Amino acid sequence: MKTLKDKTLIYDNTCPMCDIYSHAFVKKGMLDKEGRKNFEELDTATLAKLDKDRARHEIPLVDNTTGEVLYGLDALTLIVANALPVFKPMITSGWFKKMLTPLYKFISYNRRVIAGSFYGGVGFDCAPDFNIGWRIALIVAGIGYTALGIYLFSLIAGVDDIVMMFGVVLMYFVLLVTTNLLYNRTFEEKIDYIGHLATLGVVESTLFVLTALIARLTGMPELLFAGQGAGRLLATYLHAKRIENNGYSYKLNYAFAFGAVALIIYLAHILQ
């Protein structure tokens, strides 16, 4: 692949997705070995070149020679188009960027909720603004994915009463949201916490479906119980880390753990 010379991609190092794809650009030779830096590593001169408000929402690509800065999809499509020139007319076209814009904004505005990340207080904090529309989009997408996962798990595991299964999970969600409304302080915290729950639902429902498939294919139904336990333990740990990273009320952990135990008992009962 052709390397884009003398350019530096500036990424949010609290975002695992940003770290992964920017590292991949360097590893695949699409950028120089020193072709990426995170915001904590920036010197004053480089930081001064950036539109700091725009840089929080659209990843910047700095030309080290001219000082010109491209942002977001303009930056990313330039890197990819340079590496894959045969696709350059499509990748750099306006309609292609316009098609990708909603997905880019969805990830950009929600990246720290999706990652559950923690800003360590070093360097420029590139956290995006709170955007209620994109946060609700994350919540709706997460709930929809989780609902599909529950449905598929129920089919694969042979759950007789899928409606009851949805009802139990819904009661668990209502418990968590009610606790959230009582103990989180601001409107933004309350909405963000629901976004964290939606993200954890994606992780957990994916694990449930995968373990159910493995149990079905291997003829080892006991893996269903192992998958439940592993999924709930992982979700409980990730939930606790998110509570700590964001400074939410620790009482939310009690509600989450109580619901986790109740759900495991219910699933063990219906799957025995």
N, C-alpha and C positions, 0 to 999 in steps of 0.2 A: 504493500500500500504506500501511496505517496504521502510524505510527511509535510505537514503545514509548519513552515519554519518561522522562527522569531515571533511566535504568538504564545500567550500565557492565558490559560483558562482558569478563572477564579471560582472556586466552588465552596459550598457550605459543608464544612467537615463534620457538622453535627447531623448531617443527612447521609445515611448509609448509601442510598440510591445515587446521590451525587458523587460520593467517594468512589463507588463501584464503576460508574460509567466513565468518569474522568480518568480513573486509573486504567480502564480498558483502552481509552484513546491513546495513552502513552505506551502501554504494553504492546498494542498492535501497530505501533509506529505511526499513528495518525497525527500525533504531536511529538515534539522533541522530548527528550528525557526530563528536561526541566520545564516542560510545557504546561504544567499545572501547579497551582498554589491554592492553599485555602486562605480564607479571610484572616485567620490568626497570624499567618506568615507574611502578610503584606507590609512592605515598607511604606513610609509616609508619602514618598513620591508616586508610587503606583496607586495608592489609595486616593490621592488627590486627582487622579485622572478619571475616576469613576463618578458617575451619577449615583450617589449612595442610595437614594430612594429606589431608583430603578434596579440597582444591583441586588437589592434584597428580594426582588421578585423575578428577575430575569438574569440568568447566569452570564457574567461578562467574559469577553475574550479580548485581551489587550494586545495590540500590536506593539512589540517592544522597540521597534524602530521609529514609527511615526507617532505613537501614543494614541492612535485611533482605537476606539472601543466599540465592539459590537455586542448586542445583548440578546439573550434568550434564543429563540429559534434562528435568528440571523446568524448567531455565533455557532450554534450546533450544526446547522445545515452547511455552513461554510466548511467546517471540519470534515464532515462526511462527504460532501461533494468533492473536496480536494482529494480525499482518499479513494473515491470511486467516481472518477471523472465521466465514465460512461453514463452514470445516472444524474449528472450535474443538472441538465436542463429541467428534469422533474423535481429534484430535491430543492433547488433554489427558486422554483417558480412560486408565484404568489398564491395560487390556489392550493398548493401542497402545504405551505406554511399555514394558510388559513384553516385548512382541514385539521392540522395538528394543534392549533392554538387552544381549543378547549381542553384537550388532554394535558397540554403543557401547564396551563393555568391551574387545572385540577390538582396536579402533582405539586406545583410550586407553592400554592397557597396552603396546601395541606401537609407539606412534607414533614414538618416537625411533629405534627399529630400522628401521622402514619408511622414515623420512626420512633416516637416517644422519646425524643432526644433531649439532651441537657446541654445548655450553654454554660461553659465554664468561666465566663467573664473575662476572657483574654481576647484582645484585639477587637475588631469591628463586629458587632452583633448583626448578622444579616437576616435575622428572623423576619419573615414576611408579615405584612399587616393582617389583622384579623378580618376575614371577609365572610360574612354570614352566608352569602349565597354558595360559595365554594365549600364552606364547612357543612352546610346542609346537604350539598351534593355528595360529600364524603359519607355522611350519615346514611343517606338513602341508599347509596351504592353498597355500603357495608351491610346494612340490614337486608337488602335484597339478596346479596351473595350468601349471607348467613342462612336466610330462609331457604334458598335453593340447596345449600349444604345439608340442612336438617332434613329436607325432603328426600334428598338422595340417600343420606345415611339411613333414614327410616325404611326406604325401599330395599336397600342392600341388606340391612340387618334384619329385615322381616318384622318390623314393628307393625302390629295390627291396627292400632288406633293412632294414625298420624295426626289427627286433629288434637288429640290429647297431648301428644308430644309437643306440638306447637304451643298449646295452652300453657304447659309447664314452663317452657322456655320464655314465653311472653311474661308470665308472672315473675320470673327471675329478672327479666329486663326491667319490669315496672318497679321491682324492689330497688334495683340499682339506681334508676332514674330518680325515684323518690328520695333516696338517701342523698343523691347528688344535689337535688333542689334544696334539701334541708341544710347541708353542710358546706357546700361550695359557696364562695362569697359573691362573685360578680356574674353578670350575665354571660360574659365571655368564657369564664371558667366553666360554667354549667354546660354551655354548648360544646366547648372543647372536650370536656369529659365524655360527653355522649359520643363525640368523634373517636375518642380512644376506645370506648366500648365497641363501636362499630368495627374498628380495626382489629381488635382482639377477637371479635366474632368471626372475621375472615380467617384469621390464623387457626382458631380452634375448629371451626366447621371443616376446614380443609383437612386437618389432621384426622377428624372423625371419619370423613369420607374415605381417606386413604387407608386408614386402619381397617375400616369395614370391608373395603375391597380386598385387602390382603387376607383378612380372615376368611372371606368368601372363597377366594381363589385357592387358598391353602387348605381349606377345610378345617381350620383351627379357630372355632368360635371364641376360645378364651382370649384371642387377640383383641376382640371387641372390648373386653373389660380392661385389658392393658392399655388400649388406645384411649379409653375414657379417662383412666387415671393419669396417663402421661399428658393428655391434652389439657385436663383441668389443672394439673400441677404447673404446667408451663404457663397457662393463661394467668393463674394466680400470681406466679412470680413476675411475669411481665406487667401485670396490673400494679403490683406493689412498687416496681421500679418507676412506672409512670407517675404514680402518686408522689413518690419521693422526688423525682426530677422536676415536677411541676408545682410542688408545694401545696398539693390538695390535702384536704382533711384525711388523716389516717383512718378515720371511722369508716371511710369508703372501703377499706380493705376488709373490715369485719363483715360488711354486707356481701362483698364479693365472695369471701371464703365460705360464708354460711350458704349462699346460693350454690356454690360449687359442690359442697358436700351434699346438699339436698338433691342436686341434679344427678350426681353420681349414684346416690341411693335409688333414685327413681329409675335411671337407666339400667342399673343392676337388676332391679325388680322386673322390669318388662322384658329384659333380654335373657333371663335365667331359663 
